[in-house]
Amino acid sequence: MLSVFKQWVQRYLSDPQAILLIVLLGGSLLLFMCMGRILAPMIASVVIAYLLEWFANLLVKLRIPRNAAMVISYGTFLGLFLSAIFILWPIIWQQLLRLYEEIPSMILGIQHFFTLLPEKFPEFLTKETVEGWVSSFLVQVKQSGKVLFTVSIATLPAVIALIVYLVLVPLMVFFFLKDRYVITRWLSNFLPNDRRLLVKVWKEVDEQIGNYIRGKVAEVVIVGMATYILFYFFELRYAILMAVLVGFSVLIPYIGAALVTIPVVLVAFFQWGLGHEFAYLILCYGILMTLDGIILVPLLFSEAVSLHPVAIIIAVLVFGGWWGFWGVFFAIPLATLVKALIDAWPRGKPIKHKS
């Protein structure tokens, strides 16, 4: 057993480049596990800086001076950021409050809907069975309400942190965008001169993360706007709120689309019942989600490394469990990092056993 382990170490860990990668990955993992929430504003700033750097490079290709391109790029971000805070967020908050006020009537509607099922389908359902469903449903609603109240009280201090983040993020984005090369050069001073493997892996991962962030933001915007147009056409209540939820749901592959469908279906059901409008809306919504999966995603992520759906789901569960929202957002790039490491990891020649 000891000889087998020794041979494995000689094959995969004999290269000093591999030891350097292990140390950096272990340190990074420990840092984010211990300080992930504290570093959340920095992570958000890096993500936004990636987007703005790409936009600035496009402007430079159009023969706009570099400094002017940076100013235009950052000014665009700042305008969108302030518009989201002072225009979009009040509308979303108002619709969220209205939806919260209608929850009791929605619960009564669900209860009434269940009580009518034995009359429509007496051969399949009995009154006792439906009453059991209703009582179980009401218990779950009460428990959810207690959890929601507890969470709302516990997260009151987070409001202050959110206000701080709203100030810190634009400031850090500016410096990341302005001094990107200065910061990376400073960080490289702490690394050994011989870092070929690290540079190789970083170039691939850097490209993939940039492609993923740009593609994912574009997908959020396109899906959100298309969904809002659909909901506005059908005059669905809380159209902006539902469209924002659907847009951000694409951040969680596979799982997000399934979860956000539930509130969309419930709102449509309480507005129209099981009528023609409900059926047409759900049909069009399903077509829109299908087009996102079979056309938009392959188009936006054509340059990304292909990963098996099982690998993506596992990455979402693992990294989401570790780092919450940011772990879910970066699940695919982190899975790509793991794949790049496996592909680029130095391997010695296998030791042949003497027969």
Buried (B, 14 or more C-beta within 10 A) or exposed (E): EEEEEEBEEEBEBEBEBBEBBEEBBEEEEEEBEEEBEEBBBBBBBBBBBBBBBBBBEEBBEEEBEEEEBBBBBBEBBEEEBEEEEEEEEEEBEEBEEEBEEBEEEBEEBBBEBBBEBBEEEEEEBEEEEBEEBBEEBEEEBEEEEEEEEEEEEEEEEEEEBEEEBEEBBBEBBBEBBBEBEEEEEEEEEEEEEEBEBBEBBBEBBEBBBBBBBBBBBBBBEBBBEBBBEBBEEBEBBBBBBBBBBBBBBBBBBEBBBEEBBEBBBBBBBBBBEEEEBBEEBBEBBEEBBEEBEEEBBEEBBEEBBEBEEEBBBBBBBBBBEBBEBBBBBBBBBBBBBBBBBEEBBBEBEEEEEEE
